[in-house]
Amino acid sequence: RLSEIHAAIGREQLRHLAKWNIRRREIAAQYNALLGDCGVTVPVERDWAEHVYYMYVIRASQRDELISYLSEKGIETGIHYPVPLHRQPVIRANVSLPITEKCVEEIVSLPMYPQLAESEVEQVASAVRKFTEDTRCQE
């Protein structure tokens, strides 16, 4: 349950939600343009849906190494869903879902918030691209 203070703050922030959603969609479009061809999987938006990009989650085959690399560059990332649904304690299904498991091992959230500047998006994308290029050259 929210306190009155938290509820008041939440109500005030709701006034900004539409413009924040628009801005996050702009940032996601910029990320997609910069990362779409560099060896990571970017989010796909279907024609019938409009994503608000509360998070911008990519898939990278060397996720942990990418996270370390970005951290060294001062870029924060996150793994917001480290445990797949079928492994959650409330469900704990005894099933084999290898594609789901692989996806969970590859997901990483890049910085995403409405105040993120275009130059910062470019900096993040440039670091991701550099990592993937360097990684491919080592193979």
Residue frames as a rotation matrix with the C-alpha (Angstrom) as fourth column:
ARG 1
0.576 0.817 0.000 0.00
0.817 -0.576 0.000 0.00
0.000 0.000 -1.000 0.00
LEU 2
-0.222 -0.654 0.723 1.27
0.637 -0.659 -0.400 3.45
0.738 0.372 0.563 -0.91
SER 3
-0.400 0.054 -0.915 1.70
0.757 -0.543 -0.363 6.22
-0.517 -0.838 0.176 1.61
GLU 4
0.690 0.701 -0.181 -0.06
0.506 -0.646 -0.571 9.50
-0.517 0.302 -0.801 0.82
ILE 5
0.217 -0.710 -0.670 3.27
-0.471 -0.677 0.565 11.07
-0.855 0.193 -0.481 -0.11
HIS 6
-0.740 -0.524 0.422 4.11
0.050 0.582 0.812 8.27
-0.671 0.622 -0.404 -2.54
ALA 7
-0.015 0.831 0.556 0.60
0.893 0.261 -0.367 8.42
-0.450 0.491 -0.746 -4.01
ALA 8
0.720 0.252 -0.646 0.91
0.074 -0.954 -0.290 12.18
-0.690 0.161 -0.706 -4.54
ILE 9
-0.263 -0.891 -0.370 4.27
-0.514 -0.196 0.835 11.75
-0.816 0.410 -0.407 -6.26
GLY 10
-0.673 0.049 0.738 2.83
0.465 0.804 0.370 8.98
-0.576 0.592 -0.564 -8.43
ARG 11
0.417 0.902 0.108 -0.15
0.722 -0.257 -0.643 11.10
-0.552 0.346 -0.759 -9.44
GLU 12
0.507 -0.313 -0.803 2.13
-0.382 -0.917 0.116 13.94
-0.772 0.248 -0.585 -10.43
GLN 13
-0.582 -0.811 0.059 4.36
-0.344 0.312 0.886 11.62
-0.737 0.495 -0.461 -12.46
LEU 14
-0.166 0.606 0.778 1.34
0.698 0.629 -0.341 10.21
-0.696 0.486 -0.528 -14.31
ARG 15
0.696 0.431 -0.575 0.96
-0.001 -0.800 -0.600 13.63
-0.718 0.418 -0.556 -15.95
HIS 16
0.057 -0.800 -0.597 4.29
-0.854 -0.348 0.386 13.04
-0.517 0.488 -0.703 -17.70
LEU 17
-0.026 -0.113 0.993 3.69
-0.014 0.994 0.113 9.43
-1.000 -0.011 -0.027 -18.72
ALA 18
0.833 0.412 0.371 2.60
0.339 0.151 -0.929 10.07
-0.438 0.899 -0.014 -22.32
LYS 19
0.793 -0.581 -0.187 5.60
-0.575 -0.610 -0.546 12.25
0.203 0.540 -0.817 -23.15
TRP 20
-0.032 -0.811 0.584 7.96
-0.804 0.368 0.467 9.85
-0.594 -0.454 -0.664 -21.34
ASN 21
0.306 0.215 0.928 6.57
0.232 0.928 -0.291 6.95
-0.923 0.304 0.234 -23.40
ILE 22
0.998 0.035 0.047 7.12
0.055 -0.305 -0.951 8.93
-0.019 0.952 -0.306 -26.60
ARG 23
0.453 -0.891 0.030 10.69
-0.891 -0.454 -0.016 9.74
0.028 -0.019 -0.999 -25.56
ARG 24
-0.063 -0.468 0.882 11.46
-0.452 0.801 0.393 6.11
-0.890 -0.374 -0.262 -24.67
ARG 25
0.672 0.347 0.655 10.15
0.404 0.569 -0.716 5.04
-0.621 0.745 0.242 -28.09
GLU 26
0.901 -0.412 -0.136 12.47
-0.386 -0.618 -0.684 7.60
0.197 0.669 -0.716 -29.70
ILE 27
0.080 -0.903 0.423 15.42
-0.931 0.084 0.355 6.24
-0.356 -0.422 -0.834 -27.73
ALA 28
0.156 0.045 0.987 14.50
-0.007 0.999 -0.044 2.66
-0.988 0.000 0.157 -28.67
ALA 29
0.957 0.199 0.210 14.33
0.211 0.019 -0.977 3.64
-0.198 0.980 -0.023 -32.35
GLN 30
0.574 -0.816 -0.067 17.79
-0.798 -0.539 -0.272 5.17
0.185 0.210 -0.960 -32.04
TYR 31
-0.103 -0.576 0.811 19.16
-0.655 0.652 0.380 2.03
-0.748 -0.492 -0.445 -30.35
ASN 32
0.531 0.387 0.754 17.52
0.224 0.794 -0.566 -0.15
-0.817 0.469 0.335 -33.03
ALA 33
0.983 -0.159 -0.091 19.10
-0.145 -0.369 -0.918 1.89
0.112 0.916 -0.386 -35.82
LEU 34
0.308 -0.938 0.160 22.54
-0.935 -0.330 -0.132 1.79
0.177 -0.108 -0.978 -34.20
LEU 35
-0.372 -0.465 0.804 22.50
-0.732 0.680 0.054 -1.84
-0.571 -0.568 -0.593 -33.03
GLY 36
0.556 0.829 0.058 20.34
-0.631 0.467 -0.620 -3.64
-0.541 0.308 0.783 -35.57
ASP 37
0.890 -0.236 -0.390 23.23
-0.218 0.532 -0.818 -5.05
0.401 0.813 0.422 -37.58
CYS 38
0.137 -0.937 0.322 26.01
-0.846 -0.280 -0.454 -5.56
0.516 -0.210 -0.831 -35.05
GLY 39
-0.491 -0.414 -0.766 25.57
-0.129 0.904 -0.407 -9.09
0.861 -0.101 -0.498 -33.72
VAL 40
-0.935 0.349 0.063 23.09
-0.016 0.135 -0.991 -8.53
-0.354 -0.927 -0.121 -30.91
THR 41
-0.480 0.854 0.199 19.35
0.745 0.277 0.607 -9.15
0.463 0.440 -0.769 -31.07
VAL 42
-0.972 0.195 0.134 17.26
-0.231 -0.902 -0.365 -6.02
0.049 -0.386 0.921 -30.59
PRO 43
-0.471 0.864 0.176 13.58
0.124 0.263 -0.957 -5.94
-0.874 -0.428 -0.231 -29.61
VAL 44
-0.903 0.308 0.300 11.01
0.329 0.044 0.943 -6.46
0.278 0.950 -0.141 -32.34
GLU 45
-0.609 0.760 -0.228 7.82
-0.262 -0.465 -0.846 -4.46
-0.749 -0.455 0.482 -32.35
ARG 46
-0.579 0.483 0.657 4.89
0.756 0.619 0.212 -6.04
-0.305 0.619 -0.724 -34.17
ASP 47
-0.792 0.314 0.523 2.58
0.187 -0.691 0.698 -3.98
0.581 0.651 0.489 -36.37
TRP 48
0.178 0.980 -0.083 -0.32
0.291 0.028 0.956 -4.59
0.940 -0.195 -0.280 -34.01
ALA 49
0.516 -0.062 -0.854 1.55
0.856 0.062 0.512 -3.48
0.021 -0.996 0.085 -30.87
GLU 50
0.463 -0.431 0.775 3.07
-0.084 -0.891 -0.445 -0.31
0.882 0.141 -0.449 -29.51
HIS 51
0.211 -0.530 -0.821 5.88
0.884 0.462 -0.071 -0.94
0.417 -0.711 0.566 -27.05
VAL 52
0.944 0.098 0.315 6.62
-0.028 -0.928 0.372 1.73
0.329 -0.360 -0.873 -24.42
TYR 53
0.218 -0.960 -0.175 10.14
0.329 0.241 -0.913 0.41
0.919 0.141 0.368 -23.73
TYR 54
0.947 0.062 0.315 10.11
-0.286 -0.284 0.915 0.64
0.146 -0.957 -0.251 -19.97
MET 55
0.233 -0.920 0.315 13.32
-0.161 0.283 0.945 -1.34
-0.959 -0.271 -0.082 -20.46
TYR 56
0.594 -0.158 -0.789 15.41
-0.797 0.013 -0.603 -1.83
0.106 0.987 -0.118 -23.58
VAL 57
0.326 -0.383 0.864 16.47
-0.372 0.789 0.489 -5.47
-0.869 -0.481 0.115 -23.54
ILE 58
0.286 -0.333 -0.899 18.86
-0.923 0.157 -0.352 -6.96
0.258 0.930 -0.262 -26.08
ARG 59
0.923 -0.131 0.362 20.22
0.007 0.945 0.326 -10.47
-0.385 -0.299 0.873 -26.45
ALA 60
0.356 -0.885 -0.299 23.96
-0.896 -0.231 -0.380 -11.05
0.267 0.403 -0.875 -26.68
SER 61
0.702 -0.068 -0.709 25.59
-0.007 0.995 -0.103 -14.46
0.712 0.078 0.698 -26.93
GLN 62
-0.276 -0.825 -0.494 28.43
0.712 0.170 -0.681 -13.28
0.645 -0.539 0.541 -24.66
ARG 63
0.572 0.712 0.407 26.22
0.271 -0.632 0.726 -11.36
0.774 -0.305 -0.555 -22.29
ASP 64
0.824 -0.234 -0.517 28.35
0.522 -0.046 0.852 -11.57
-0.223 -0.971 0.084 -19.15
GLU 65
-0.249 -0.958 0.138 31.45
0.922 -0.191 0.338 -10.41
-0.297 0.212 0.931 -21.02
LEU 66
-0.194 0.280 0.940 29.45
0.577 -0.742 0.340 -7.57
0.793 0.609 -0.018 -22.59
ILE 67
0.842 0.537 -0.056 28.19
0.333 -0.434 0.837 -6.48
0.426 -0.723 -0.544 -19.17
SER 68
0.428 -0.772 -0.471 31.76
0.725 -0.019 0.689 -6.43
-0.541 -0.636 0.551 -17.82
TYR 69
-0.455 -0.601 0.657 33.00
0.884 -0.392 0.254 -4.50
0.105 0.696 0.710 -20.85
LEU 70
0.152 0.601 0.785 30.23
0.410 -0.761 0.503 -1.91
0.899 0.245 -0.362 -20.56
SER 71
0.881 0.138 -0.453 30.82
0.472 -0.183 0.862 -1.61
0.036 -0.973 -0.227 -16.81
GLU 72
-0.049 -0.985 -0.166 34.50
0.895 -0.117 0.431 -0.82
-0.444 -0.127 0.887 -17.47
LYS 73
-0.611 -0.105 0.785 33.27
0.614 -0.689 0.385 1.99
0.500 0.717 0.485 -19.74
GLY 74
-0.960 0.241 -0.143 31.01
-0.048 -0.643 -0.764 3.34
-0.276 -0.727 0.629 -16.97
ILE 75
-0.455 0.835 -0.310 27.81
-0.706 -0.126 0.697 2.06
0.543 0.536 0.646 -18.60
GLU 76
-0.631 0.313 0.710 25.31
-0.532 0.491 -0.690 0.44
-0.564 -0.813 -0.144 -16.26
THR 77
-0.504 0.516 -0.693 23.28
-0.489 0.490 0.721 -2.53
0.712 0.702 0.005 -17.43
GLY 78
-0.282 0.442 0.852 20.82
-0.871 0.256 -0.420 -4.89
-0.404 -0.860 0.312 -15.79
ILE 79
-0.836 0.230 -0.497 19.54
-0.038 0.881 0.472 -8.42
0.547 0.413 -0.728 -15.92
HIS 80
-0.534 0.681 0.502 15.95
-0.838 -0.504 -0.208 -7.86
0.112 -0.531 0.840 -14.91
TYR 81
0.644 0.760 0.091 14.62
-0.764 0.644 0.026 -11.37
-0.039 -0.086 0.996 -15.47
PRO 82
-0.341 -0.937 -0.074 17.41
-0.937 0.345 -0.055 -13.77
0.078 0.050 -0.996 -14.47
VAL 83
-0.815 0.143 0.562 15.08
-0.071 0.937 -0.342 -16.70
-0.575 -0.319 -0.753 -13.72
PRO 84
-0.809 0.548 -0.213 12.63
-0.256 -0.003 0.967 -17.91
0.529 0.836 0.142 -16.38
LEU 85
-0.111 0.897 0.429 8.99
-0.938 -0.237 0.253 -18.22
0.328 -0.374 0.867 -15.44
HIS 86
0.611 0.412 -0.676 8.96
-0.287 0.911 0.296 -22.02
0.738 0.013 0.675 -15.36
ARG 87
-0.202 -0.753 -0.627 11.79
0.543 0.447 -0.711 -21.93
0.815 -0.484 0.318 -12.78
GLN 88
-0.381 0.148 0.913 10.11
-0.593 -0.796 -0.119 -19.43
0.709 -0.587 0.391 -10.45
PRO 89
-0.988 -0.087 0.125 9.33
-0.152 0.575 -0.804 -20.89
-0.002 -0.814 -0.581 -7.02
VAL 90
-0.322 0.943 0.086 5.60
-0.644 -0.152 -0.750 -20.28
-0.694 -0.297 0.656 -7.38
ILE 91
0.546 0.501 -0.671 5.48
-0.837 0.343 -0.425 -22.35
0.017 0.794 0.607 -10.59
ARG 92
-0.285 -0.852 0.439 8.58
-0.804 0.462 0.375 -24.55
-0.522 -0.247 -0.816 -10.57
ALA 93
0.795 0.583 -0.168 7.53
-0.559 0.597 -0.575 -26.68
-0.235 0.551 0.801 -13.52
ASN 94
-0.044 -0.789 0.613 9.62
-0.185 0.610 0.771 -29.74
-0.982 -0.079 -0.173 -14.21
VAL 95
0.877 0.330 0.349 9.90
0.301 0.188 -0.935 -29.11
-0.374 0.925 0.065 -17.93
SER 96
-0.252 -0.957 0.142 12.71
0.689 -0.074 0.721 -28.68
-0.680 0.279 0.678 -20.39
LEU 97
0.877 0.478 0.061 12.58
0.400 -0.652 -0.644 -25.34
-0.268 0.588 -0.763 -22.20
PRO 98
0.054 -0.996 0.071 16.03
0.893 0.080 0.444 -24.99
-0.448 0.040 0.893 -23.79
ILE 99
-0.131 -0.077 0.988 15.17
0.727 -0.685 0.043 -21.97
0.674 0.724 0.146 -25.94
THR 100
0.828 0.470 0.307 13.82
0.106 -0.668 0.736 -20.11
0.551 -0.577 -0.603 -22.92
GLU 101
0.717 -0.624 -0.312 16.92
0.509 0.161 0.846 -21.04
-0.477 -0.765 0.433 -20.91
LYS 102
-0.185 -0.812 0.554 19.17
0.983 -0.145 0.115 -19.78
-0.013 0.566 0.824 -23.72
CYS 103
0.219 0.351 0.910 17.29
0.439 -0.869 0.230 -16.49
0.872 0.349 -0.344 -23.96
VAL 104
0.979 0.187 -0.082 17.55
0.145 -0.354 0.924 -15.92
0.143 -0.916 -0.374 -20.21
GLU 105
0.374 -0.917 -0.136 21.32
0.729 0.200 0.654 -16.44
-0.573 -0.344 0.744 -20.40
GLU 106
-0.372 -0.546 0.751 21.61
0.919 -0.331 0.214 -13.81
0.131 0.770 0.625 -23.16
ILE 107
0.504 0.688 0.523 19.35
0.636 -0.705 0.315 -10.95
0.585 0.174 -0.792 -22.07
VAL 108
-0.496 -0.592 -0.636 20.72
0.842 -0.508 -0.183 -7.65
-0.214 -0.626 0.750 -20.84
SER 109
0.663 0.748 0.037 18.99
0.746 -0.655 -0.121 -4.32
-0.067 0.108 -0.992 -20.32
LEU 110
-0.442 -0.762 0.473 20.71
0.786 -0.583 -0.205 -1.22
0.432 0.282 0.857 -21.66
PRO 111
-0.798 0.135 -0.587 20.17
0.309 -0.746 -0.591 2.23
-0.518 -0.653 0.553 -20.13
MET 112
-0.518 0.718 0.465 16.64
0.535 -0.153 0.831 3.45
0.668 0.679 -0.305 -20.83
TYR 113
-0.144 0.558 -0.817 14.97
0.825 -0.388 -0.411 6.45
-0.546 -0.734 -0.405 -19.25
PRO 114
0.681 0.595 0.427 13.27
0.729 -0.489 -0.480 9.50
-0.076 0.638 -0.766 -20.76
GLN 115
0.864 -0.357 -0.356 16.08
-0.257 -0.919 0.298 11.91
-0.434 -0.166 -0.886 -19.88
LEU 116
0.151 -0.829 0.538 18.72
0.542 0.525 0.657 9.84
-0.827 0.192 0.528 -21.70
ALA 117
0.249 -0.136 -0.959 20.43
-0.555 -0.831 -0.026 12.13
-0.794 0.539 -0.283 -24.21
GLU 118
0.973 0.101 -0.209 20.96
-0.232 0.428 -0.874 11.13
0.001 0.898 0.440 -27.84
SER 119
0.210 -0.973 -0.093 24.72
-0.769 -0.106 -0.630 11.42
0.603 0.204 -0.771 -27.29
GLU 120
-0.279 -0.262 0.924 24.47
-0.859 0.498 -0.118 8.95
-0.429 -0.827 -0.364 -24.40
VAL 121
0.710 0.558 0.430 22.52
-0.251 0.771 -0.585 6.48
-0.658 0.307 0.688 -26.54
GLU 122
0.804 -0.476 -0.357 25.22
-0.387 0.037 -0.921 6.83
0.452 0.879 -0.154 -29.19
GLN 123
-0.141 -0.889 0.435 27.91
-0.957 0.010 -0.290 6.23
0.254 -0.457 -0.853 -26.55
VAL 124
0.044 0.245 0.969 26.19
-0.590 0.789 -0.172 3.06
-0.806 -0.564 0.180 -25.29
ALA 125
0.918 0.378 0.117 25.56
-0.120 0.547 -0.828 1.76
-0.377 0.747 0.548 -28.81
SER 126
0.529 -0.801 -0.281 29.13
-0.669 -0.190 -0.718 2.53
0.522 0.568 -0.636 -29.85
ALA 127
-0.303 -0.636 0.709 30.47
-0.934 0.347 -0.088 0.53
-0.190 -0.689 -0.699 -26.90
VAL 128
0.372 0.503 0.780 28.19
-0.293 0.861 -0.416 -2.42
-0.881 -0.074 0.468 -27.70
ARG 129
0.973 -0.015 -0.230 29.27
-0.225 0.156 -0.962 -2.32
0.050 0.988 0.148 -31.36
LYS 130
0.154 -0.988 0.014 32.96
-0.900 -0.146 -0.411 -2.12
0.408 0.051 -0.912 -30.40
PHE 131
-0.182 -0.167 0.969 32.55
-0.735 0.678 -0.021 -5.13
-0.654 -0.716 -0.246 -28.11
THR 132
0.667 0.514 0.539 30.83
-0.070 0.764 -0.642 -7.21
-0.741 0.391 0.546 -30.77
GLU 133
0.838 -0.432 -0.333 33.40
-0.425 -0.134 -0.895 -6.23
0.342 0.892 -0.296 -33.42
ASP 134
-0.110 -0.929 0.353 36.32
-0.979 0.039 -0.200 -7.04
0.172 -0.367 -0.914 -31.11
THR 135
0.032 0.210 0.977 34.70
-0.547 0.822 -0.159 -10.33
-0.836 -0.530 0.141 -30.11
ARG 136
0.932 0.351 0.096 34.18
-0.095 0.490 -0.867 -11.37
-0.351 0.798 0.490 -33.74
CYS 137
0.541 -0.799 -0.263 37.80
-0.682 -0.234 -0.693 -10.54
0.492 0.554 -0.671 -34.56
GLN 138
-0.251 -0.652 0.715 38.99
-0.944 0.327 -0.033 -12.85
-0.212 -0.684 -0.698 -31.76
GLU 139
0.520 0.555 0.649 37.02
-0.429 0.827 -0.363 -15.85
-0.738 -0.089 0.669 -33.03
